[in-house]
């Protein structure tokens, strides 16, 4: 009886131990899954993409105003903070009547009423062979919201956590789309535009052509100036 009791007790212990191990393993997996979902949810909630935000006619209107000036600039292949390769850029505060309406449409979509905004709109012209390297825009020069429309070409923008490199997500920015980057996406993640050789989204090749982005920003927070 004693030996049989010990065997039964040992089996019961092993079964309980297996159950406890399984519960701990499942709890750990659930915890990791929740953590994984948490950062993705936060990122996807603060990096938003709106396809077909402007029409082909609106795209052509902006290009018509900008091309004569851009053609007088040279493409650069080194940036002052090594963030961009193959680009030319300018800023503009005054637009013709039609394009002023387009810029206002971007501002109204991206910024809550009353948000102080930079008067100058950043225009970045990237060659088909160019790319934007991972970086976080300096908080000394712009605030918590960055919004841009993509002209001429689709592209893939990758956001990678500043602290945890494994936390990264790719976003497709279709031609004539608007992206709005705020909060965590703007402050906690490096963003980059992938070069043509690396331009894939969900396993599909996204051909890169020349891309012009028209970018509006809000003013930096007073504490960061």
VODRENVEX-872297 format. One record per atom (N, C-alpha, C): x, y, z; atom name. Coordinates in pm, 1 decimal. Example, Ala and Ser with C-alpha at 12.3 -4.5 7.8 and 13.67 -1.06 7.14 Angstrom:
BEGIN
[[1319.0 -569.0 780.0] N];
[[1230.0 -450.0 780.0] CA];
[[1320.0 -330.0 780.0] C];
[[1285.0 -225.0 708.0] N];
[[1367.0 -106.0 714.0] CA];
[[1290.0 3.0 787.0] C];
! end
This chain:
BEGIN
[[83.2 -120.7 0.0] N];
[[0.0 0.0 0.0] CA];
[[86.6 125.7 0.0] C];
[[194.2 117.5 80.3] N];
[[280.7 234.9 87.8] CA];
[[343.9 269.6 -45.3] C];
[[395.5 166.7 -117.5] N];
[[460.7 190.2 -246.4] CA];
[[361.3 240.9 -349.4] C];
[[243.1 179.0 -349.7] N];
[[139.8 221.8 -444.4] CA];
[[98.4 366.0 -417.8] C];
[[89.9 400.7 -289.7] N];
[[53.7 538.3 -253.3] CA];
[[158.4 638.3 -302.8] C];
[[284.1 599.1 -287.0] N];
[[392.1 687.5 -332.0] CA];
[[391.2 705.4 -483.5] C];
[[363.0 597.1 -555.9] N];
[[358.4 604.6 -703.0] CA];
[[244.4 695.2 -747.9] C];
[[126.0 676.3 -686.9] N];
[[10.4 759.7 -722.6] CA];
[[36.7 906.3 -689.0] C];
[[99.1 928.1 -572.3] N];
[[131.2 1065.2 -531.0] CA];
[[230.6 1129.2 -627.3] C];
[[329.0 1048.3 -672.7] N];
[[429.9 1099.2 -767.1] CA];
[[366.0 1135.5 -900.1] C];
[[274.2 1048.3 -945.0] N];
[[205.4 1077.1 -1072.0] CA];
[[122.2 1204.9 -1061.9] C];
[[53.3 1217.7 -947.7] N];
[[-27.8 1337.9 -926.4] CA];
[[58.8 1462.8 -924.9] C];
[[174.2 1451.7 -859.2] N];
[[267.5 1565.4 -855.1] CA];
[[313.7 1604.0 -995.4] C];
[[347.7 1501.4 -1076.8] N];
[[394.8 1527.5 -1213.4] CA];
[[287.3 1593.7 -1297.2] C];
[[163.4 1544.0 -1281.4] N];
[[52.4 1602.0 -1357.6] CA];
[[29.4 1746.7 -1316.1] C];
[[30.6 1771.8 -1184.7] N];
[[12.3 1909.3 -1136.1] CA];
[[124.8 2000.3 -1183.4] C];
[[245.7 1943.7 -1182.3] N];
[[361.2 2020.7 -1227.3] CA];
[[350.5 2055.8 -1374.8] C];
[[302.0 1957.6 -1454.6] N];
[[283.0 1981.1 -1598.4] CA];
[[176.7 2087.8 -1622.3] C];
[[68.8 2080.8 -1543.4] N];
[[-38.3 2179.9 -1556.8] CA];
[[13.4 2319.3 -1520.8] C];
[[88.9 2324.8 -1408.9] N];
[[145.4 2453.5 -1366.1] CA];
[[239.8 2510.5 -1471.5] C];
[[325.1 2422.3 -1528.3] N];
[[418.7 2466.6 -1632.6] CA];
[[344.6 2517.4 -1755.1] C];
[[238.1 2443.2 -1792.9] N];
[[159.2 2483.2 -1910.4] CA];
[[91.4 2616.7 -1886.3] C];
[[36.8 2634.2 -1763.4] N];
[[-28.9 2760.7 -1731.4] CA];
[[69.4 2876.4 -1733.8] C];
[[189.4 2853.7 -1677.9] N];
[[292.2 2958.4 -1677.9] CA];
[[336.6 2992.0 -1819.4] C];
[[352.9 2887.4 -1902.1] N];
[[393.9 2908.9 -2041.7] CA];
[[288.2 2987.0 -2117.3] C];
[[160.9 2947.1 -2098.3] N];
[[52.6 3017.4 -2166.3] CA];
[[43.0 3161.3 -2119.2] C];
[[61.7 3182.5 -1988.6] N];
[[55.4 3318.6 -1934.6] CA];
[[165.6 3405.1 -1993.1] C];
[[286.4 3346.9 -2005.6] N];
[[398.9 3421.3 -2063.6] CA];
[[372.6 3454.6 -2209.7] C];
[[317.6 3356.6 -2282.5] N];
[[286.5 3378.7 -2424.4] CA];
[[180.0 3486.8 -2440.0] C];
[[78.4 3482.3 -2352.5] N];
[[-27.5 3582.8 -2358.0] CA];
[[28.8 3720.5 -2324.8] C];
[[117.4 3726.2 -2222.6] N];
[[179.5 3853.3 -2184.5] CA];
[[259.3 3910.9 -2299.2] C];
[[342.5 3825.6 -2363.9] N];
[[422.2 3873.3 -2477.2] CA];
[[332.4 3916.6 -2592.4] C];
[[224.9 3840.9 -2615.0] N];
[[132.8 3875.5 -2723.0] CA];
[[65.3 4008.4 -2695.3] C];
[[26.2 4031.4 -2569.0] N];
[[-36.0 4158.3 -2532.8] CA];
[[60.6 4273.9 -2549.2] C];
[[187.4 4252.4 -2506.6] N];
[[288.8 4356.6 -2523.1] CA];
[[310.1 4387.5 -2669.7] C];
[[312.3 4281.3 -2752.9] N];
[[329.5 4298.6 -2896.5] CA];
[[214.4 4378.4 -2955.0] C];
[[92.7 4344.5 -2912.3] N];
[[-24.8 4416.1 -2962.0] CA];
[[-27.6 4558.9 -2911.4] C];
[[21.9 4581.8 -2789.3] N];
[[18.5 4715.4 -2730.8] CA];
[[100.3 4813.6 -2812.9] C];
[[225.6 4779.3 -2845.2] N];
[[308.4 4875.3 -2919.3] CA];
[[258.1 4892.7 -3061.9] C];
[[208.4 4784.3 -3121.0] N];
[[154.7 4796.7 -3257.2] CA];
[[29.1 4882.6 -3258.8] C];
[[-55.2 4862.2 -3158.5] N];
[[-178.0 4941.8 -3150.1] CA];
[[-145.3 5089.5 -3132.5] C];
[[-48.0 5117.6 -3045.7] N];
[[-7.4 5256.5 -3023.0] CA];
[[50.7 5317.7 -3150.3] C];
[[135.6 5242.4 -3220.1] N];
[[197.9 5293.8 -3342.0] CA];
[[94.3 5317.3 -3450.9] C];
[[8.1 5218.8 -3473.9] N];
[[-92.4 5231.5 -3579.4] CA];
[[-195.7 5339.4 -3548.3] C];
[[-210.1 5371.9 -3419.5] N];
[[-301.5 5478.1 -3382.1] CA];
[[-243.9 5616.8 -3397.7] C];
[[-111.5 5625.3 -3409.8] N];
[[-46.1 5756.0 -3420.7] CA];
[[24.3 5777.3 -3555.3] C];
[[22.0 5675.0 -3640.8] N];
[[71.1 5688.2 -3778.4] CA];
[[-43.9 5650.5 -3870.7] C];
[[-107.3 5750.6 -3927.8] N];
[[-227.3 5727.8 -4007.5] CA];
[[-202.1 5765.6 -4153.9] C];
[[-256.0 5684.3 -4244.2] N];
[[-239.6 5707.0 -4387.9] CA];
[[-377.6 5713.6 -4452.1] C];
[[-400.0 5819.3 -4531.1] N];
[[-527.4 5839.5 -4600.0] CA];
[[-502.3 5835.6 -4750.7] C];
[[-545.4 5726.7 -4813.6] N];
[[-523.5 5711.1 -4958.1] CA];
[[-611.5 5808.7 -5036.2] C];
[[-561.2 5847.5 -5153.7] N];
[[-636.8 5935.7 -5244.2] CA];
[[-685.5 6062.7 -5173.5] C];
[[-597.6 6121.0 -5092.2] N];
[[-637.4 6241.5 -5019.7] CA];
[[-651.2 6360.1 -5114.2] C];
[[-566.0 6364.6 -5215.9] N];
[[-581.9 6468.5 -5319.1] CA];
[[-606.6 6401.3 -5453.4] C];
[[-663.6 6476.6 -5544.2] N];
[[-693.6 6424.0 -5677.7] CA];
[[-572.8 6439.7 -5770.0] C];
[[-581.6 6376.4 -5886.0] N];
[[-475.2 6391.9 -5985.2] CA];
[[-463.2 6537.4 -6028.8] C];
[[-576.8 6605.4 -6040.5] N];
[[-575.1 6747.2 -6079.4] CA];
[[-506.4 6832.0 -5973.1] C];
[[-531.1 6801.5 -5845.7] N];
[[-466.0 6876.5 -5738.1] CA];
[[-316.0 6848.5 -5735.3] C];
[[-279.0 6723.0 -5760.1] N];
[[-137.0 6688.9 -5768.2] CA];
[[-70.2 6770.5 -5879.7] C];
[[-132.5 6774.3 -5994.5] N];
[[-75.4 6848.4 -6108.4] CA];
[[-66.7 6997.4 -6079.2] C];
[[-161.6 7048.5 -6004.9] N];
[[-160.3 7190.4 -5970.7] CA];
[[-39.6 7225.4 -5884.2] C];
[[-10.2 7141.9 -5786.0] N];
[[107.1 7166.5 -5700.9] CA];
[[235.0 7153.9 -5782.1] C];
[[242.5 7050.2 -5865.5] N];
[[362.1 7030.6 -5947.3] CA];
[[384.6 7147.9 -6041.4] C];
[[278.3 7199.0 -6099.3] N];
[[289.2 7311.6 -6193.2] CA];
[[348.8 7433.7 -6124.5] C];
[[313.1 7454.5 -5998.9] N];
[[367.2 7569.5 -5926.5] CA];
[[510.9 7545.9 -5880.7] C];
[[543.6 7421.5 -5843.8] N];
[[673.4 7395.1 -5784.8] CA];
[[783.6 7361.7 -5885.3] C];
[[749.5 7297.9 -5995.9] N];
[[852.1 7248.8 -6088.4] CA];
[[946.4 7357.5 -6139.6] C];
[[898.2 7474.4 -6181.8] N];
[[991.9 7576.3 -6232.0] CA];
[[1098.9 7613.6 -6129.5] C];
[[1061.0 7617.1 -6001.6] N];
[[1158.5 7651.8 -5899.2] CA];
[[1250.6 7533.9 -5870.0] C];
[[1194.8 7413.2 -5857.4] N];
[[1275.7 7295.9 -5825.1] CA];
[[1381.0 7269.0 -5932.2] C];
[[1347.8 7295.1 -6057.9] N];
[[1441.4 7268.6 -6167.2] CA];
[[1567.0 7353.2 -6157.4] C];
[[1560.4 7462.4 -6082.4] N];
[[1678.7 7548.0 -6067.4] CA];
[[1771.2 7498.6 -5956.1] C];
[[1725.5 7397.2 -5881.3] N];
[[1805.1 7344.0 -5771.1] CA];
[[1877.8 7216.5 -5812.6] C];
[[1990.2 7190.7 -5750.1] N];
[[2064.0 7066.8 -5775.3] CA];
[[2023.4 6961.3 -5674.3] C];
[[2023.9 6837.1 -5719.1] N];
[[2004.1 6726.9 -5625.2] CA];
[[2129.7 6711.5 -5539.9] C];
[[2109.9 6691.5 -5412.2] N];
[[2219.8 6674.4 -5317.9] CA];
[[2226.7 6527.0 -5274.4] C];
[[2349.4 6482.7 -5246.7] N];
[[2367.1 6343.5 -5205.8] CA];
[[2433.5 6331.0 -5068.9] C];
[[2434.0 6442.4 -4994.9] N];
[[2473.6 6438.9 -4854.5] CA];
[[2390.5 6544.3 -4782.8] C];
[[2339.1 6509.4 -4667.2] N];
[[2252.1 6597.3 -4591.0] CA];
[[2328.1 6647.5 -4468.9] C];
[[2289.1 6764.2 -4418.3] N];
[[2362.1 6823.0 -4305.2] CA];
[[2364.2 6731.3 -4183.1] C];
[[2259.5 6647.3 -4164.7] N];
[[2265.5 6551.6 -4053.7] CA];
[[2263.5 6407.3 -4105.3] C];
[[2303.7 6390.8 -4233.8] N];
[[2317.1 6258.3 -4295.2] CA];
[[2185.9 6180.3 -4298.0] C];
[[2071.8 6251.3 -4311.0] N];
[[1941.6 6184.3 -4304.4] CA];
[[1882.9 6153.7 -4441.2] C];
[[1928.1 6223.6 -4546.4] N];
[[1865.0 6208.2 -4678.1] CA];
[[1973.1 6190.6 -4784.5] C];
[[1943.6 6107.5 -4883.5] N];
[[2036.1 6083.1 -4994.7] CA];
[[1960.8 6102.0 -5126.2] C];
[[2010.7 6193.3 -5212.0] N];
[[1949.1 6215.4 -5342.7] CA];
[[1825.0 6301.6 -5334.0] C];
[[1840.8 6427.3 -5297.1] N];
[[1724.8 6512.8 -5272.0] CA];
[[1753.6 6658.1 -5309.2] C];
[[1648.4 6733.1 -5323.2] N];
[[1653.6 6878.7 -5322.7] CA];
[[1529.0 6925.1 -5247.0] C];
[[1537.3 7041.3 -5186.7] N];
[[1427.9 7082.1 -5098.9] CA];
[[1414.7 7233.4 -5095.3] C];
[[1298.4 7275.9 -5052.6] N];
[[1273.2 7417.5 -5034.6] CA];
[[1158.9 7432.8 -4934.8] C];
[[1132.0 7555.4 -4895.8] N];
[[1018.3 7585.2 -4810.4] CA];
[[938.0 7696.8 -4875.0] C];
[[808.3 7693.5 -4852.6] N];
[[722.1 7793.9 -4916.0] CA];
[[609.0 7830.9 -4820.4] C];
[[587.5 7960.1 -4807.0] N];
[[477.5 8008.1 -4722.4] CA];
[[362.5 8064.2 -4805.2] C];
[[391.0 8101.8 -4929.6] N];
[[289.2 8158.9 -5016.8] CA];
[[261.6 8064.3 -5133.6] C];
[[133.6 8037.7 -5159.2] N];
[[91.3 7950.8 -5268.9] CA];
[[-14.7 8021.8 -5350.8] C];
[[-31.8 7976.5 -5474.5] N];
[[-141.1 8034.0 -5552.6] CA];
[[-274.5 7993.3 -5490.6] C];
[[-380.9 8051.0 -5540.3] N];
[[-512.3 8033.7 -5476.1] CA];
[[-554.6 7886.8 -5469.7] C];
[[-539.3 7814.5 -5580.4] N];
[[-581.9 7674.5 -5583.6] CA];
[[-500.0 7589.5 -5486.6] C];
[[-368.4 7609.0 -5486.7] N];
[[-283.2 7529.1 -5399.1] CA];
[[-295.9 7568.4 -5252.7] C];
[[-331.4 7692.4 -5226.9] N];
[[-358.7 7734.0 -5088.3] CA];
[[-475.2 7654.2 -5031.8] C];
[[-574.5 7627.1 -5114.8] N];
[[-688.6 7546.4 -5070.2] CA];
[[-645.0 7402.6 -5038.5] C];
[[-552.1 7349.4 -5118.3] N];
[[-503.0 7213.1 -5094.3] CA];
[[-425.5 7206.9 -4963.1] C];
[[-338.5 7305.7 -4941.3] N];
[[-260.3 7309.7 -4817.2] CA];
[[-353.1 7325.2 -4696.5] C];
[[-455.9 7408.1 -4711.2] N];
[[-552.3 7426.1 -4602.3] CA];
[[-625.7 7295.2 -4572.8] C];
[[-653.2 7218.4 -4678.0] N];
[[-720.3 7089.1 -4658.6] CA];
[[-631.7 6994.8 -4576.9] C];
[[-501.6 6996.5 -4604.3] N];
[[-407.7 6915.7 -4526.1] CA];
[[-406.7 6961.8 -4381.0] C];
[[-396.9 7091.4 -4360.9] N];
[[-389.2 7145.6 -4225.0] CA];
[[-515.0 7113.2 -4144.2] C];
[[-630.9 7126.6 -4205.7] N];
[[-755.8 7099.9 -4133.5] CA];
[[-769.0 6952.8 -4096.3] C];
[[-717.8 6864.7 -4182.4] N];
[[-724.5 6721.7 -4153.7] CA];
[[-625.6 6681.3 -4044.6] C];
[[-508.9 6743.0 -4045.0] N];
[[-399.8 6696.5 -3959.5] CA];
[[-396.8 6759.9 -3821.3] C];
[[-436.5 6886.8 -3810.5] N];
[[-414.2 6960.2 -3686.8] CA];
[[-546.3 6998.4 -3619.7] C];
[[-559.4 6971.0 -3490.1] N];
[[-678.7 7015.6 -3417.6] CA];
[[-691.3 7167.5 -3424.7] C];
[[-813.5 7219.2 -3420.0] N];
[[-833.2 7365.3 -3424.4] CA];
[[-751.2 7434.9 -3316.5] C];
[[-689.5 7543.9 -3355.7] N];
[[-610.5 7622.2 -3260.8] CA];
[[-466.5 7578.8 -3246.6] C];
[[-426.9 7471.0 -3316.0] N];
[[-287.8 7424.9 -3305.9] CA];
[[-195.3 7523.3 -3377.8] C];
[[-96.4 7580.3 -3310.2] N];
[[-2.8 7671.5 -3377.2] CA];
[[79.4 7594.0 -3481.8] C];
[[80.2 7644.0 -3604.5] N];
[[146.5 7572.9 -3713.0] CA];
[[257.7 7657.3 -3774.3] C];
[[360.5 7588.7 -3823.3] N];
[[466.9 7658.9 -3894.6] CA];
[[412.1 7714.1 -4024.5] C];
[[442.1 7839.6 -4052.5] N];
[[389.8 7902.6 -4173.8] CA];
[[450.9 7841.7 -4299.1] C];
[[577.0 7801.1 -4290.7] N];
[[646.8 7748.2 -4407.8] CA];
[[616.5 7599.3 -4425.8] C];
[[582.8 7564.9 -4548.5] N];
[[558.9 7425.8 -4586.6] CA];
[[687.6 7371.0 -4647.1] C];
[[729.2 7254.5 -4602.3] N];
[[852.9 7192.3 -4650.0] CA];
[[823.0 7110.2 -4774.6] C];
[[896.0 7134.0 -4882.1] N];
[[881.4 7058.2 -5006.3] CA];
[[1011.0 6980.4 -5028.5] C];
[[1001.4 6847.5 -5028.3] N];
[[1118.2 6760.6 -5040.8] CA];
[[1106.2 6677.8 -5168.8] C];
[[1201.4 6693.9 -5258.6] N];
[[1204.0 6626.3 -5388.7] CA];
[[1311.4 6517.9 -5383.3] C];
[[1269.4 6392.6 -5389.7] N];
[[1359.9 6278.4 -5374.9] CA];
[[1374.0 6208.2 -5509.6] C];
[[1496.1 6184.1 -5554.8] N];
[[1516.6 6113.2 -5680.9] CA];
[[1465.8 5969.3 -5669.0] C];
[[1448.1 5904.0 -5785.3] N];
[[1404.7 5764.4 -5784.6] CA];
[[1505.6 5675.4 -5712.2] C];
[[1632.6 5715.3 -5714.8] N];
[[1738.7 5637.7 -5649.6] CA];
[[1765.0 5684.9 -5506.1] C];
[[1695.6 5789.5 -5463.3] N];
[[1720.6 5845.5 -5331.4] CA];
[[1643.1 5774.2 -5221.7] C];
[[1679.0 5806.3 -5097.5] N];
[[1605.4 5750.9 -4984.3] CA];
[[1624.8 5841.3 -4863.8] C];
[[1538.1 5821.2 -4765.7] N];
[[1548.3 5894.9 -4639.6] CA];
[[1589.3 5796.2 -4531.8] C];
[[1697.4 5825.8 -4463.1] N];
[[1752.2 5735.0 -4362.6] CA];
[[1675.8 5748.1 -4230.3] C];
[[1686.7 5646.4 -4143.4] N];
[[1612.3 5649.9 -4016.4] CA];
[[1649.6 5771.7 -3931.4] C];
[[1548.1 5844.4 -3887.6] N];
[[1572.1 5960.8 -3803.0] CA];
[[1442.6 6002.5 -3734.1] C];
[[1456.3 6079.0 -3628.5] N];
[[1344.5 6145.4 -3562.2] CA];
[[1364.4 6295.3 -3582.2] C];
[[1263.8 6363.1 -3635.9] N];
[[1276.1 6507.0 -3657.3] CA];
[[1299.2 6578.4 -3524.1] C];
[[1390.4 6674.4 -3524.8] N];
[[1426.8 6745.2 -3402.7] CA];
[[1306.5 6818.5 -3344.0] C];
[[1285.1 6801.1 -3213.3] N];
[[1173.7 6869.4 -3147.4] CA];
[[1200.3 7018.9 -3132.8] C];
[[1321.3 7061.7 -3163.1] N];
[[1351.4 7205.8 -3157.4] CA];
[[1292.7 7279.5 -3276.4] C];
[[1264.4 7205.4 -3385.6] N];
[[1220.2 7269.6 -3508.9] CA];
[[1074.1 7244.0 -3543.1] C];
[[1013.0 7141.3 -3485.3] N];
[[870.6 7118.0 -3510.6] CA];
[[810.0 7043.0 -3393.5] C];
[[677.7 7050.6 -3382.0] N];
[[607.7 6994.3 -3268.3] CA];
[[565.2 6849.9 -3286.9] C];
[[451.6 6814.3 -3227.9] N];
[[411.6 6674.5 -3215.5] CA];
[[338.1 6618.6 -3337.2] C];
[[308.8 6700.4 -3437.1] N];
[[234.6 6650.8 -3553.5] CA];
[[308.5 6688.1 -3681.9] C];
[[327.9 6587.9 -3767.5] N];
[[388.1 6608.0 -3899.9] CA];
[[294.1 6544.5 -4001.7] C];
[[259.2 6618.9 -4106.0] N];
[[165.4 6568.6 -4206.0] CA];
[[219.2 6595.1 -4345.7] C];
[[214.9 6494.8 -4432.1] N];
[[269.8 6512.5 -4566.2] CA];
[[189.1 6441.4 -4673.1] C];
[[181.2 6502.9 -4790.0] N];
[[120.3 6437.9 -4905.6] CA];
[[232.1 6391.8 -5000.0] C];
[[209.9 6276.9 -5061.6] N];
[[310.2 6214.2 -5149.0] CA];
[[270.1 6234.3 -5294.2] C];
[[360.1 6292.3 -5373.1] N];
[[333.3 6317.8 -5514.4] CA];
[[425.1 6232.3 -5601.8] C];
[[375.8 6192.9 -5716.2] N];
[[450.6 6127.4 -5824.6] CA];
[[477.6 5978.1 -5805.0] C];
[[492.4 5931.0 -5682.4] N];
[[532.0 5790.6 -5663.9] CA];
[[480.5 5734.5 -5532.0] C];
[[448.8 5605.1 -5533.9] N];
[[428.0 5532.0 -5409.0] CA];
[[562.6 5516.7 -5338.8] C];
[[558.9 5489.0 -5209.2] N];
[[681.0 5454.7 -5137.5] CA];
[[643.9 5378.5 -5011.6] C];
[[743.9 5322.9 -4946.5] N];
[[724.5 5252.7 -4819.3] CA];
[[799.5 5329.5 -4711.4] C];
[[727.6 5365.8 -4605.4] N];
[[789.9 5430.9 -4491.1] CA];
[[797.2 5330.0 -4376.8] C];
[[914.9 5315.0 -4321.1] N];
[[936.0 5222.8 -4208.8] CA];
[[955.5 5301.2 -4080.5] C];
[[884.0 5260.9 -3976.2] N];
[[900.2 5319.5 -3844.5] CA];
[[958.8 5214.2 -3751.4] C];
[[1068.8 5250.2 -3684.8] N];
[[1140.0 5158.6 -3595.3] CA];
[[1157.0 5224.0 -3459.4] C];
[[1122.4 5151.0 -3354.7] N];
[[1133.6 5204.9 -3219.6] CA];
[[1276.2 5252.3 -3191.6] C];
[[1286.9 5368.5 -3130.4] N];
[[1417.2 5422.3 -3091.2] CA];
[[1483.0 5331.7 -2987.4] C];
[[1402.0 5270.1 -2901.5] N];
[[1454.5 5192.4 -2789.7] CA];
[[1463.6 5042.8 -2817.1] C];
[[1370.1 4990.2 -2897.4] N];
[[1365.2 4845.4 -2921.7] CA];
[[1361.8 4822.7 -3072.8] C];
[[1475.9 4789.8 -3129.5] N];
[[1488.2 4782.5 -3275.2] CA];
[[1394.2 4679.5 -3337.6] C];
[[1359.1 4574.6 -3260.2] N];
[[1270.9 4471.3 -3314.0] CA];
[[1128.2 4521.0 -3334.6] C];
[[1093.7 4630.5 -3270.3] N];
[[959.5 4686.4 -3285.8] CA];
[[960.0 4781.3 -3405.6] C];
[[915.6 4730.4 -3517.3] N];
[[914.0 4810.4 -3640.5] CA];
[[791.8 4774.4 -3723.0] C];
[[748.4 4869.0 -3802.4] N];
[[630.4 4848.0 -3886.5] CA];
[[648.7 4926.9 -4015.6] C];
[[610.1 4865.4 -4128.4] N];
[[615.4 4933.1 -4257.8] CA];
[[477.0 4986.8 -4293.2] C];
[[474.8 5105.2 -4353.7] N];
[[351.0 5168.9 -4397.5] CA];
[[363.1 5203.4 -4545.3] C];
[[264.8 5164.8 -4623.0] N];
[[261.0 5201.2 -4764.0] CA];
[[203.1 5341.4 -4777.2] C];
[[278.1 5429.7 -4844.1] N];
[[230.7 5564.9 -4872.2] CA];
[[201.6 5574.1 -5020.9] C];
[[77.6 5550.7 -5062.1] N];
[[46.1 5556.3 -5204.9] CA];
[[58.3 5698.9 -5259.8] C];
[[79.4 5707.0 -5387.0] N];
[[80.9 5837.1 -5455.2] CA];
[[-50.3 5910.3 -5427.5] C];
[[-41.6 6036.5 -5392.9] N];
[[-152.4 6126.8 -5362.9] CA];
[[-218.4 6097.7 -5227.7] C];
[[-149.7 6021.6 -5143.9] N];
[[-201.0 5995.5 -5008.8] CA];
[[-150.9 6102.5 -4912.0] C];
[[-212.8 6104.6 -4795.1] N];
[[-169.9 6190.2 -4684.7] CA];
[[-130.9 6100.3 -4568.0] C];
[[-15.1 6127.2 -4507.6] N];
[[17.4 6059.8 -4382.7] CA];
[[19.8 6163.9 -4271.2] C];
[[-22.9 6122.1 -4152.4] N];
[[-18.5 6207.6 -4034.0] CA];
[[53.9 6130.5 -3924.4] C];
[[166.3 6183.9 -3883.8] N];
[[249.8 6120.5 -3781.8] CA];
[[245.2 6207.9 -3656.3] C];
[[202.6 6148.7 -3544.8] N];
[[188.6 6226.0 -3421.7] CA];
[[227.0 6139.6 -3302.4] C];
[[227.8 6198.9 -3185.3] N];
[[247.1 6124.3 -3062.0] CA];
[[363.5 6027.8 -3065.7] C];
[[333.0 5899.8 -3034.7] N];
[[437.7 5797.5 -3027.2] CA];
[[509.6 5781.3 -3160.3] C];
[[436.0 5777.3 -3270.3] N];
[[497.8 5758.4 -3401.9] CA];
[[596.4 5870.1 -3432.0] C];
[[562.7 5990.5 -3395.3] N];
[[649.2 6104.5 -3424.7] CA];
[[770.2 6111.0 -3331.7] C];
[[749.1 6075.5 -3202.1] N];
[[853.0 6097.9 -3102.3] CA];
[[932.9 5974.4 -3061.4] C];
[[871.9 5856.3 -3069.6] N];
[[936.5 5735.3 -3019.9] CA];
[[993.3 5645.8 -3130.0] C];
[[970.9 5684.4 -3255.9] N];
[[1010.7 5597.9 -3367.0] CA];
[[1093.9 5674.0 -3470.1] C];
[[1202.8 5611.4 -3512.7] N];
[[1273.3 5660.1 -3631.2] CA];
[[1186.4 5630.7 -3753.0] C];
[[1180.3 5725.4 -3845.6] N];
[[1109.0 5697.7 -3970.4] CA];
[[1205.3 5711.8 -4087.9] C];
[[1180.8 5632.8 -4190.9] N];
[[1265.9 5633.0 -4309.8] CA];
[[1181.6 5599.6 -4432.4] C];
[[1225.5 5646.6 -4548.2] N];
[[1166.3 5605.9 -4675.9] CA];
[[1264.8 5511.1 -4742.0] C];
[[1220.4 5388.6 -4769.8] N];
[[1310.2 5284.6 -4818.2] CA];
[[1356.1 5312.0 -4960.7] C];
[[1481.2 5277.5 -4989.1] N];
[[1533.2 5288.5 -5124.9] CA];
[[1465.2 5186.3 -5213.5] C];
[[1474.4 5205.0 -5344.5] N];
[[1401.2 5120.5 -5438.5] CA];
[[1432.8 4972.1 -5420.7] C];
[[1557.9 4937.9 -5395.8] N];
[[1596.0 4797.2 -5381.9] CA];
[[1529.1 4730.7 -5263.0] C];
[[1494.6 4809.6 -5160.9] N];
[[1433.5 4755.9 -5039.1] CA];
[[1283.9 4784.1 -5030.5] C];
[[1228.7 4840.8 -5137.5] N];
[[1090.8 4888.9 -5132.7] CA];
[[990.6 4775.5 -5154.9] C];
[[957.6 4707.0 -5043.4] N];
[[858.7 4599.7 -5044.1] CA];
[[756.5 4627.5 -4935.6] C];
[[632.6 4587.0 -4961.6] N];
[[527.5 4599.4 -4861.2] CA];
[[445.0 4472.0 -4861.4] C];
[[447.7 4402.1 -4748.6] N];
[[378.1 4273.5 -4734.2] CA];
[[418.7 4176.3 -4844.1] C];
[[549.2 4175.5 -4874.9] N];
[[604.1 4083.8 -4973.2] CA];
[[591.6 4127.9 -5117.0] C];
[[525.3 4239.0 -5142.0] N];
[[505.6 4287.4 -5279.3] CA];
[[600.4 4403.4 -5309.2] C];
[[663.9 4398.4 -5424.3] N];
[[754.1 4504.4 -5465.7] CA];
[[675.5 4632.5 -5492.0] C];
[[721.0 4742.8 -5433.8] N];
[[660.5 4874.3 -5457.1] CA];
[[763.0 4958.1 -5532.5] C];
[[750.3 4967.4 -5665.7] N];
[[849.9 5041.2 -5744.0] CA];
[[857.8 5187.6 -5700.3] C];
[[978.8 5236.0 -5687.2] N];
[[1002.3 5373.5 -5647.8] CA];
[[1037.2 5457.9 -5768.1] C];
[[968.3 5571.6 -5781.1] N];
[[1006.8 5672.2 -5878.1] CA];
[[1044.2 5800.0 -5805.3] C];
[[1065.5 5904.5 -5879.0] N];
[[1087.1 6034.3 -5815.3] CA];
[[965.1 6066.5 -5728.5] C];
[[990.4 6115.0 -5608.2] N];
[[880.9 6143.3 -5514.6] CA];
[[898.1 6283.2 -5455.6] C];
[[790.5 6359.1 -5458.6] N];
[[788.6 6489.6 -5393.5] CA];
[[691.6 6481.3 -5276.0] C];
[[738.1 6521.0 -5160.1] N];
[[649.6 6528.3 -5043.9] CA];
[[631.0 6673.5 -5003.2] C];
[[507.5 6707.3 -4970.6] N];
[[471.3 6842.7 -4928.0] CA];
[[427.4 6830.3 -4782.9] C];
[[506.1 6889.1 -4691.5] N];
[[495.5 6855.6 -4549.6] CA];
[[460.1 6978.3 -4466.2] C];
[[355.2 6962.2 -4386.0] N];
[[314.9 7065.8 -4290.3] CA];
[[349.5 7019.3 -4149.8] C];
[[391.0 7112.9 -4066.2] N];
[[428.3 7080.7 -3928.6] CA];
[[369.3 7184.0 -3833.5] C];
[[348.6 7141.7 -3708.6] N];
[[307.4 7238.5 -3607.9] CA];
[[431.2 7295.0 -3538.1] C];
[[411.3 7403.3 -3469.7] N];
[[524.2 7468.1 -3402.8] CA];
[[575.0 7381.3 -3287.7] C];
[[705.5 7390.6 -3257.2] N];
[[758.5 7314.7 -3143.3] CA];
[[695.3 7361.4 -3012.0] C];
[[690.5 7269.2 -2916.5] N];
[[642.4 7309.0 -2784.1] CA];
[[736.8 7411.4 -2723.7] C];
[[680.2 7504.3 -2650.1] N];
[[760.4 7613.3 -2592.1] CA];
[[875.5 7559.6 -2507.8] C];
[[850.6 7447.2 -2436.9] N];
[[954.6 7391.6 -2349.4] CA];
[[1071.4 7333.4 -2427.3] C];
[[1049.5 7303.0 -2557.8] N];
[[1153.2 7238.7 -2637.9] CA];
[[1233.6 7337.2 -2722.0] C];
[[1190.2 7463.3 -2727.7] N];
[[1259.4 7560.8 -2811.3] CA];
[[1395.8 7595.1 -2752.4] C];
! end
